[in-house]
Structure formats: C-alpha cells, structure tokens
Amino acid sequence: MSTLIIQLPAHARLSADPAALEAASGGASVSREYFYVLTTNGQSAVRQGVSPANMLPEAEAVIAVLAPTDVSWHRITLPKAPAARLRQALGALLEEQLLEDPEDVHIAVAPGAKAGEPTWVAVVNHQVLTAHLMALEKSKVRVSGVVPAVWPDAPATGYFHELHDTEADVAEGERGLELMLTWSTTDGVATWPLGGSLSRTLLPEPLPAGARFFATPAAAAPAERWLGQVVSAQTQSEHLLQAARSLWNLLQFELAPQSKGLQAVSDQWKRFLSPQWRAARLGVVALVGVQVLGLNLWAWHQAREVRLKKDEMVSVLKTAHPQVQAVLDAPLQMRRETDTLRAQSGLSGDNDMEALMQAVAGAWVGDTPSRGLSYDGTALTVNLPGDWGNFQSEQVKTRLQSAGFVVEQADARMTIRRTPSQRGG
C-alpha cells in the first residue's frame, strides 16, 4: 500500500513581528510547501521532495508528522469517563499543567490506554494543526493519521536537528542555524537548544544503557563535537519513515476521521488491495473457486436426480397405461388416464360431486339443511342456511380446510374443491 508521509513545519514561537507570528499560526499555511516522502513498503522512499499541497503525489494513505517542538507530553492517570466526555475530563485534568487554555489545544491519548491507569497524553496547538489539515483537505489530500516525530519510548534516544524559526524558512528552503536536541525516554520527551553552558547538564550522567543518538546530516558534525561521541546521521526521509511507523495517531476526539459511505468503502478496498493483504486475497480467491466448483457439482448432481425422477415417472406411466405413446407431462397424463379408468368403472373421484358432498356432510354443523347445491364439474357450491352466522360457517370452513379442501366463501355461498396436489387420488 502506498503511503504519503508529510512533514508539518514547526510552529513559530513568540516573535517580535506580529505579522510573521500571525502567518505562522495558520494564515500562511494554505499557500506553503511541504516536505514529503512516498513509500510503498514503509521502509524505503520511492520518491521525496518539497511540494505545495495541491501538487503532492497521490497515495492510498497519508500520514502527517509533527515537529518535535510542537508536541508537549503529560503523564496522567486516565480518568474513568464516558467516551463522549473524555475530552472534557482530560482538559479539566490538564488545566494547571498547560500554558494555554484547554479549549485552545488538541489532546490525544496514548494507544492502548486504559481508564484508571497511568498513561501519556500528547498536547498540540489546535489552531495550527487544524490549519494544516484544512489546507491539505482543500487540496484533496485527506490525512488519515497524525503522528509525533518523537514520543516517550525505550530505549533512550537523542535526536539532533535544526530549529526552523518560522514556517516561511522551510517554504523558501532556508535552514535555521540553531541546533536542538530532542531527548526521549519512557519518562517523557524534552527539547532544548545546544547553545549555552547548561545544555550539556540536561542530559543524564551517566547516559542510560543502550542510549542511541541520531542527527540530521547538517547537525551530525556539531552534535558529535558537543556530545563527544559518534552520532548516527539520519536524513529527513529516514526520520519521517521511522515516525510513520509509530502506533500513535493524534487524530482523536473532534479530529477523528469521519469516514462514511462510499469513502469508507473506498478506504477498505484500498486496504484490501495492499501488499499486506495479498495472502488474504489469495485465500478469498481460493475459497470462492472452491465454492463455485462445489455449486457446479451440486447443480449437476441435482439435475441428474431430476432427470432420473422424470425417467421413472415416464416408465410408470407407460407401464400402467401402455396406450400412451407420446409423453409430454407424465404426472398430468397419469392423472387423466386414471380419472378415465375410474369413470369407466363407475367409481367416483375425489373431486366428483359425490365425494365433495360427502366431505361437506361430514363437516356440516347442526341439522339445518342447505338452501341449495350446484356443481360445475370441479367444485361444489353450497347455499348456506339463512339463520347461520359467522360461527357456523367458520366451523364448516375450518373442518373442510383441515381435510385438504380449498374453501371460498362469498356472502352465504361456500365453494369447495379438492386441492390441486391431492386430486386424482
């Protein structure tokens, strides 16, 4: 599955120029450019570059990566609140720890967090994040996930990188000269500049076992001099690919994707066509093939059974009535020939007048006689007594129907005939 990973530029902090601050807060986000990486396996880049939002390459999934300085981390005990009120409860819990009003920030909970247990929450400037998401959405780039560049995790990791003073610096291809260190452990994430005499003392002494250090290519040499040990150079593309594998997704609460209707179907279909689902696709194809083969075999077997039954009926007809030469409908011809023999022998059939009258007599209620009878060759019509009500007629009707007759009643007339499946004895 192709994935487009976009670096969201760092949000500008306090500035002496109000116009620059306003632009960096979202006013200029719509027209800016983004560094991106396109990958098909999540491990290596097939394409990378800097592009306006409306010229970014298409992909099945889009992941946005926040700068390390744009996310603050807080360790809390997740409140036991309903899902609809969890965001409000988190805001009230973090109110004293935030530098901004809870309404002005976006909060996301760590993956797998459980109510009543300690967990990490990420806090982001709501206005800046939504400005980027809206700019990308306007350019038909639908972000499916937002991840932090660095998050609390083990082993302890140091990431040396440049500080971009404003978003305009990235858009113009300029790089800030101030170097920063983002230090992440299971105890949290902190970022500070390398300048100053106290910056080295912020690192723990001795360093935790297994601690690792990365740096952007431009920051690698200064970082090694400052740290006094080898630092692994990591390109921006490599860093974005690593960040995109995070289990975090900050699109929660009011920013949770609302995938409905055709878009939801499209998302699921794209996921199903991804390389990770290749084995599942082969399994589905094999299952469908087996089902189709089985249905065809069963249909052939059923058709063969039907042919055998028809051949048996033809054989019975010709054995019982040798005079029949051409067989078109064996059951119908058998019934007709049997009716003819019965009539010739003077016996009454189930649908003859005598049989129908006998059935009505057995179902009759009381001693009041009918007001008349009529027979049309297939059905007997009885004129019910004038003093009968619904109770008597319903009794007769129920008894006849339970004996296998079709009964139709209109006003005081009741018509009785044998059901078609029982005709012919």
C-alpha positions, -999 to 999 in steps of 0.1 A, spaced: 0 0 0 14 34 -10 18 59 19 25 96 16 43 110 47 42 147 51 64 168 75 43 196 91 66 226 96 74 236 132 51 262 147 67 295 152 70 306 188 70 342 202 81 367 176 88 404 176 70 407 143 32 403 148 26 398 111 51 369 110 35 353 140 1 355 125 13 340 93 30 312 111 -1 305 132 -21 294 102 -27 324 79 0 313 55 -5 276 59 -27 273 29 -1 285 4 30 269 19 50 239 7 56 206 25 85 181 25 71 147 17 82 111 13 63 85 -8 68 48 2 52 16 -8 66 -7 19 70 17 48 108 10 49 122 30 20 113 60 -1 104 57 -37 100 95 -41 107 125 -19 107 163 -23 91 196 -14 58 205 -30 27 227 -25 -3 209 -10 -21 207 -44 8 191 -61 16 164 -36 16 128 -51 -14 106 -46 -13 77 -22 -36 53 -5 -28 66 30 -15 100 41 4 104 74 14 139 87 43 141 111 45 169 137 78 186 146 93 176 180 88 211 194 51 211 185 40 184 209 40 186 247 38 154 268 20 149 301 18 118 323 -16 113 339 -40 87 352 -66 83 325 -99 94 340 -129 69 341 -152 90 320 -176 81 291 -161 84 257 -183 114 249 -170 133 279 -134 120 280 -120 151 261 -137 175 286 -123 154 315 -88 155 301 -90 193 296 -100 198 333 -73 174 345 -45 192 325 -57 227 331 -30 236 356 -2 220 335 -10 238 302 3 271 291 -28 276 270 -65 273 277 -77 237 274 -101 248 247 -72 260 225 -53 228 225 -58 194 209 -53 164 232 -46 128 222 -43 97 244 -16 70 240 -26 39 221 -39 11 243 -45 34 273 -69 21 299 -91 41 323 -78 43 358 -42 35 347 -12 59 341 -7 69 305 8 96 283 -12 122 265 0 145 237 -10 181 235 -8 202 203 -19 237 194 -54 231 180 -54 262 156 -21 253 139 -28 216 135 -63 222 121 -50 249 97 -26 224 81 -53 197 80 -78 221 63 -52 233 38 -44 197 28 -81 187 27 -87 217 5 -61 203 -19 -79 169 -18 -51 154 4 -71 136 31 -48 129 61 -56 95 77 -31 99 106 -11 124 125 20 112 144 46 128 166 82 129 154 94 117 188 74 101 216 81 87 251 96 53 245 126 30 251 155 29 246 165 64 254 170 83 222 186 117 214 177 134 181 198 164 170 181 187 145 179 223 133 154 248 145 132 265 119 124 299 132 93 303 111 73 283 86 84 306 58 120 294 63 110 259 52 90 272 23 119 291 10 144 263 15 163 281 43 175 263 74 178 278 108 213 278 123 203 270 159 207 233 167 183 215 190 184 182 209 152 163 215 157 137 242 131 109 247 128 82 273 100 63 290 99 93 314 90 118 287 103 140 259 122 173 262 137 196 236 164 223 243 190 242 223 226 231 223 239 266 229 246 278 265 266 263 293 237 244 309 226 225 279 250 195 284 239 192 320 204 184 310 215 150 297 216 124 325 251 113 337 258 86 331 238 80 300 212 52 302 223 18 289 216 14 252 210 51 246 212 60 210 217 93 191 206 104 157 212 137 139 202 153 106 231 154 81 237 191 87 237 186 125 258 154 127 292 170 129 283 197 155 264 171 175 294 148 177 316 176 189 291 187 215 283 151 227 318 137 224 308 105 207 297 92 174 262 101 162 242 83 135 233 106 106 196 103 97 181 120 67 148 137 69 133 110 48 146 83 71 133 102 101 98 105 86 97 68 77 106 59 113 80 83 127 53 70 104 57 35 120 46 49 153 15 34 170 4 69 179 -24 87 159 -33 122 172 -65 123 151 -88 117 181 -119 133 196 -131 162 174 -104 155 148 -111 117 145 -117 109 108 -153 106 99 -152 80 71 -187 72 58 -205 59 28 -185 55 -4 -154 69 12 -154 42 38 -159 15 12 -131 30 -9 -107 31 22 -114 -6 30 -110 -16 -7 -76 2 -9 -65 -15 23 -76 -49 9 -55 -43 -22 -24 -35 -3 6 -60 -3 0 -68 33 -34 -83 24 -20 -104 -5 -23 -137 14 -59 -129 24 -68 -121 -12 -54 -154 -24 -73 -172 3 -105 -154 -7 -100 -163 -44 -93 -199 -35 -124 -201 -13 -146 -186 -40 -132 -210 -65 -139 -240 -43 -174 -227 -36 -181 -222 -73 -168 -257 -81 -189 -272 -53 -220 -254 -65 -215 -266 -101 -210 -302 -89 -241 -299 -67 -261 -284 -96 -250 -313 -119 -260 -338 -92 -294 -323 -87 -300 -320 -125 -291 -357 -128 -315 -366 -99 -343 -347 -116 -337 -365 -149 -338 -399 -132 -371 -390 -114 -387 -379 -147 -375 -411 -164 -391 -431 -136 -424 -413 -139 -424 -419 -177 -417 -456 -171 -445 -458 -146 -469 -441 -170 -461 -464 -199 -462 -495 -177 -497 -485 -162 -511 -472 -195 -494 -488 -225 -517 -470 -248 -500 -437 -241 -473 -433 -268 -462 -396 -266 -453 -384 -230 -453 -347 -226 -463 -343 -189 -462 -376 -172 -480 -366 -139 -508 -348 -157 -512 -376 -182 -512 -402 -154 -540 -383 -136 -561 -380 -167 -557 -417 -176 -565 -427 -140 -596 -405 -140 -607 -420 -173 -604 -455 -159 -622 -446 -127 -651 -430 -146 -654 -461 -169 -655 -483 -138 -683 -462 -122 -662 -451 -92 -663 -415 -80 -631 -395 -78 -620 -372 -51 -633 -341 -70 -665 -356 -81 -698 -344 -68 -704 -374 -46 -670 -371 -29 -675 -333 -23 -710 -338 -10 -697 -365 14 -670 -341 27 -695 -313 32 -719 -336 51 -690 -347 74 -682 -311 82 -718 -298 85 -729 -282 117 -763 -289 131 -794 -303 114 -804 -273 93 -802 -282 56 -786 -261 30 -806 -239 7 -793 -255 -25 -763 -270 -43 -746 -266 -76 -717 -285 -92 -697 -273 -122 -676 -304 -127 -647 -294 -104 -662 -275 -75 -693 -278 -53 -712 -246 -43 -734 -247 -12 -760 -221 -3 -757 -218 35 -788 -217 57 -802 -183 63 -801 -185 100 -764 -193 101 -739 -168 114 -702 -165 111 -696 -190 138 -713 -219 120 -698 -211 86 -663 -207 101 -666 -241 117 -675 -258 85 -648 -239 66 -622 -249 92 -631 -286 91 -630 -287 53 -597 -270 51 -581 -293 77 -593 -322 55 -574 -308 25 -601 -288 6 -600 -253 -8 -629 -233 6 -640 -200 -8 -669 -181 8 -688 -151 -6 -718 -139 14 -740 -170 20 -724 -192 -7 -695 -216 0 -675 -232 -28 -655 -264 -21 -629 -281 -43 -601 -305 -37 -566 -290 -35 -547 -295 -68 -520 -315 -52 -545 -341 -39 -566 -345 -70 -565 -378 -87 -563 -400 -56 
